Amino acid sequence: MNKWDVRFLQMATFVSTWSKDPSTQVGAVIADKDNRMVGLGYNGFPRGVADDHRLQSREQKYKLVIHAEENAILNSTATTHGCTIFLTHPPCLHCSGMLKQAGISRVVFEEPTGAFKSRWNLDDTLNYLKELEIESIGYRRTE
């Protein structure tokens, strides 16, 4: 793992703590080829929507939450074309498509563990990213 991957994954982990989701906090950092951050995001309700009891209902929460990848793209301060996104979790299939549309060329993520891994099919994500021609690198946390 190169030092910039480590740094940006650490930043994504920090950003994930801003999420109010009680079960899965996700953070995203978009960096350009010169290792400048151009976008940050975490999973949560849109601006102006209260972080209330709906966070406790998986069914309601999934209908309302903006994913970390989406927020990072929407909050970008520069073009995302050719950038790398660093994620605390692998992207879902929908977000993978959004990354392609935003011109993201590389995805670096922490491989799922524990309960998240039991409900996630990493092969689907990896196959779709390959089809989208987005380079993907999964790291296992060693801490």
SVG drawing of the C-alpha trace seen along z (x, -y; Angstrom):
<svg xmlns="http://www.w3.org/2000/svg" viewBox="-39 -24 43 38">
<polyline fill="none" stroke="black" stroke-width="0.4" points="0.0,0.0 1.5,-3.3 1.7,-6.2 -1.0,-8.3 -3.4,-5.4 -2.9,-5.1 -3.3,-8.8 -6.5,-9.2 -8.0,-6.0 -7.3,-7.4 -9.0,-10.6 -12.0,-8.7 -12.2,-6.9 -12.2,-10.2 -14.9,-11.7 -17.0,-8.6 -17.3,-9.6 -19.5,-12.5 -22.2,-10.1 -25.1,-9.7 -26.0,-6.2 -26.1,-3.9 -25.1,-0.8 -22.7,-1.7 -20.7,-4.9 -19.1,-5.4 -16.6,-8.0 -15.3,-9.1 -12.4,-11.2 -11.7,-12.2 -8.2,-13.1 -6.7,-14.2 -3.5,-12.9 -1.5,-15.5 -2.8,-14.1 -5.0,-17.1 -8.4,-16.5 -11.2,-17.7 -14.2,-16.2 -15.3,-14.7 -18.5,-12.9 -20.2,-10.7 -23.5,-8.8 -26.4,-10.7 -29.7,-12.4 -29.8,-15.4 -29.3,-18.9 -32.3,-20.1 -33.6,-16.6 -33.5,-15.8 -31.3,-13.0 -34.2,-11.4 -35.9,-8.0 -35.8,-7.2 -32.1,-6.3 -33.2,-3.4 -35.4,-1.9 -33.2,-0.3 -36.1,-0.4 -36.8,-4.1 -33.1,-5.0 -32.2,-3.3 -34.8,-5.4 -33.5,-8.7 -29.8,-8.4 -27.3,-10.0 -24.3,-7.7 -20.8,-9.0 -19.7,-8.6 -22.6,-10.7 -21.9,-13.4 -18.2,-13.5 -19.0,-14.0 -21.7,-16.6 -19.3,-18.5 -16.3,-18.4 -14.5,-21.7 -12.9,-20.7 -13.3,-18.2 -13.4,-14.6 -12.3,-13.3 -9.3,-11.0 -9.5,-11.2 -9.2,-8.4 -11.9,-7.9 -11.0,-6.5 -13.7,-4.7 -14.2,-3.0 -16.4,-0.4 -16.7,0.9 -19.1,-1.1 -22.5,0.3 -23.4,1.0 -25.4,-2.2 -22.5,-4.3 -20.1,-2.5 -22.1,-3.7 -22.1,-7.2 -18.3,-7.1 -18.0,-6.1 -20.3,-9.0 -18.2,-11.4 -15.0,-10.3 -13.4,-8.6 -10.7,-6.3 -9.6,-4.5 -11.4,-3.2 -9.4,-2.4 -11.5,-0.8 -11.2,1.1 -12.4,4.7 -15.5,5.5 -15.2,7.4 -17.6,8.8 -21.3,8.2 -20.9,5.9 -19.2,8.7 -22.0,11.2 -24.5,8.9 -22.2,7.7 -21.2,9.5 -17.8,8.1 -17.5,10.1 -20.5,8.2 -18.8,4.9 -15.4,6.0 -16.9,7.4 -19.0,4.2 -16.0,1.9 -14.0,4.0 -16.8,3.7 -16.8,-0.1 -13.1,-0.1 -12.4,-1.6 -9.3,-0.3 -10.1,1.0 -7.9,1.8 -9.1,3.4 -7.1,3.2 -7.5,5.2 -7.2,3.1 -4.2,4.3 -4.9,2.4"/>
</svg>
